[in-house]
Amino acid sequence: MTTIAIIGAGKGLGAAVARRFGKAGFAVGLISRHQGRLDALAAELEQDGVQAKGFTADVRDPASIAAALEQVTETLGPIEVLQYSPLPQKDFMRPVLETTPADLKGPIEFSIYGPVAAVHQVVPGMRFLPEGSHPSIIFINGGSAVKPGRNVTGTSIAFAGQAAYAELLHEVLGEEGIYVGQLIIGGRIIEGDDEKDPDVLANRIFALHTQRDRFRDQVSAD
């Protein structure tokens, strides 16, 4: 059995992705900062027949990300899919003229250092997955990754950097058979919505992994 590791796993999109990939036979490594919430989510998923376990890490600490992903592999099996989807902190979102150099430190650690650490941890193992595997790295971003917002400066700048990094990976790792893609979600995730319900978005993420025919999928804010 191979594994999906979800960095930024929570009760909304993370849980929906876990169920979708679990249905396809994946074990699920749930990664976030709060072990108690992870344990509760893993227990819910287990009731739905999904093998899941939580691992704590802080995405602003590259060493903790690497350690958590190593634990996922040791506990659940080789990582075939990595999803990077932590929810940015509210204090990253300041108006452009109020944003100082110090204000950008957190967003850049969160959206650039974290993903780089995660990719460096999982790619070596992906190169040695058994024949028939489909290694994938999928980034989830808000709309400011493609259209910056004047009142969300930190995420606009950091998401743009992450998007550039992801597109470079798409080009380079694609040559090795490792797919890298991005889902852009404009606005809020809305339960029951035709396009932004967590289960609908999880299906789009699964389609990126299986179809592997484009770098970016985008759900508009409207």
Secondary structure, 3 states (H helix, E strand, C coil): CCEEEEECCCCCHHHHHHHHHHHCCCEEEEEECCHHHHHHHHHHHHHCCCCEEEEECCCCCHHHHHHHHHHHHHHHCCEEEEEECCCCCHHHCCCHHHCCHHHHHHHHHHHHHHHHHHHHHHHHHHCCCCCCCCCEEEEEEEHHHCCCCCCCHHHHHHHHHHHHHHHHHHHHHHCCCCEEEEEEECCCCCCCCCCCCHHHHHHHHHHHHHHCCCCEEEECCC
